[in-house]
Amino acid sequence: MTDRKPHGAAGAPRRRRRVPASFLLGVAVGTVVGVVATLGWHVATREEPLERGELVILSGKDTSSGGQREELVKLWNVLHPQSPARIREAPVTTDQQHSEMVGIAQAQAAGGGDDPDDAVDIYNLDVTFTAEFAAAGHLRPIDEARLAPGHLDAFVPEVLDSCRYRGSLWALPFNTDAGLLFYRSDLVTGGTPAAPGEAPRFDWDAIIDRSAALTGAGGATQRPAAGYVGQFGPYEGLTVNGMELLWAGGVDRLVDETENRVVFQRERWERRLRDVAAARRDGLLVGDAFTVPGDEARSLRDFQEGRALFMRNWPVNYRSLADTDAPGLRVPFEVARLPGPSALGGQNLAIAKQSRQPRAAQALIEFLTREEAQRTLFTVGGFAPTRTDVYADAALRQRFPYLALLGEVVREARVRPRVPHYFQFSRVFREGVRTALEGDGTLPEDFEARLNRALRGG
């Protein structure tokens, strides 16, 4: 963790201090006690008993510190030995997860599958999958009448909104995500003045100006080669980064979800893309993020090893950067908002339509999304919480100073289009954005027509 002083002040780099292991152990023990006390009783006293048999959760790889999703499932199994659960992992990248999950859902709908014993009961869906899976008939809606009183009210409204499609609730949020701007606190000062204790704000002009002044050969030792690294490779990361560029440029809506058509404003879209493309051509925004396919891990390495001044990445990476016991170079850093709204990320837990244990599946989803579980996923695992009560916890805000900023960024984040053919739309969108960034910022002439065809499943 970093000691914080008023942002914008000159001075020596801030000392780093890590979160004591004893504190995290105490949090974990307290969570176990809390979950046992509240959840075990709550689930055990329902009017209808839970169905017996194993529950299978299909999920992407657990990137939390110490595999906290798996730990929570183990706790469920201790409390519910008649309805144990296990996680079946899908591939790492969002695009690969989508392909595998869709294939499994279609096989289950057809009454088949690679192995009847691997029938999926719960999908841990990326937020962008939820509308597609609901529209395709792969999910059961959440039975809101069976949830504990106040359970839904505790979620951050914008996060819970990602679980809804066409007026129905199809999932509950397991963890959320919103991009942060990481920056070298030993080199970067200033930003738009903020109130005491608040993080500074950097718009794209500020990022480009500081990149011009502080990167390249000469000057200070360990001067970064790149001004800014993000995720600009040919996968969902480019879609996210591209949308965030447009939102920062004043674009409000990308898609009319009611009419299922793109809201295309060529002049506004290209204005922001031209700025970034020009900075890239001038050598200010260079490095792995633009020259080769970039992802979260590559961007993290570039920043962590001192090759970049700014980095756009997810908050789970804060812990690895702040871990002073980890091997390798560690640079002084702080976090701020992105130049505009972040794309909302995260995963939603949904019940498979073909599950033979829908009550047990929903009880497990409720278990994994209660306050105690969300506290563990944040304090030990580093995932952004989905619940307002975790963000409001005074002790956690003192231990993790970036928690308050993270809560604000999550509430300001925007949901990517909730449409049945989102992934077709995303592929066309990212191809056009990459063409613009590698050129002069101009989008393909037929870009609007291609996006609309993708929204219709073409």
HELIX and SHEET records of a PDB file:
HELIX    1   1 ALA A   21  VAL A   35  1                                  15    
HELIX    2   2 VAL A   36  GLY A   40  3                                   5    
HELIX    3   3 TRP A   41  ALA A   44  1                                   4    
HELIX    4   4 GLN A   68  LEU A   79  1                                  12    
HELIX    5   5 THR A   94  ALA A  109  1                                  16    
HELIX    6   6 PRO A  116  ASP A  118  5                                   3    
HELIX    7   7 THR A  130  ALA A  135  1                                   6    
HELIX    8   8 GLU A  144  ARG A  146  5                                   3    
HELIX    9   9 LEU A  152  ALA A  154  5                                   3    
HELIX   10  10 PRO A  157  ASP A  161  1                                   5    
HELIX   11  11 TRP A  204  LEU A  214  1                                  11    
HELIX   12  12 GLU A  236  ALA A  248  1                                  13    
HELIX   13  13 ARG A  266  ARG A  281  1                                  16    
HELIX   14  14 ASP A  288  THR A  291  1                                   4    
HELIX   15  15 GLU A  296  GLN A  304  1                                   9    
HELIX   16  16 ASN A  317  ALA A  322  1                                   6    
HELIX   17  17 PRO A  358  THR A  369  1                                  12    
HELIX   18  18 GLU A  371  THR A  379  1                                   9    
HELIX   19  19 THR A  388  TYR A  391  1                                   4    
HELIX   20  20 ALA A  394  ARG A  399  1                                   6    
HELIX   21  21 LEU A  403  GLU A  412  1                                  10    
HELIX   22  22 TYR A  422  GLU A  438  1                                  17    
HELIX   23  23 PHE A  447  LEU A  455  1                                   9    
SHEET    1   A 5 ALA A  85  GLU A  89  0                                        
SHEET    2   A 5 LEU A  55  SER A  59  1                                        
SHEET    3   A 5 ILE A 122  ASP A 126  1                                        
SHEET    4   A 5 LEU A 344  ALA A 352 -1                                        
SHEET    5   A 5 LEU A 139  ARG A 140 -1                                        
SHEET    1   B 5 ALA A  85  GLU A  89  0                                        
SHEET    2   B 5 LEU A  55  SER A  59  1                                        
SHEET    3   B 5 ILE A 122  ASP A 126  1                                        
SHEET    4   B 5 LEU A 344  ALA A 352 -1                                        
SHEET    5   B 5 LEU A 172  ALA A 178 -1                                        
SHEET    1   C 2 ARG A 164  TYR A 165  0                                        
SHEET    2   C 2 SER A 168  LEU A 169 -1                                        
SHEET    1   D 4 ALA A 226  VAL A 229  0                                        
SHEET    2   D 4 ALA A 308  ASN A 313  1                                        
SHEET    3   D 4 LEU A 180  ARG A 184 -1                                        
SHEET    4   D 4 PHE A 333  ALA A 336 -1                                        
SHEET    1   E 2 VAL A 255  ASP A 256  0                                        
SHEET    2   E 2 ARG A 261  VAL A 262 -1                                        
END                                                                             
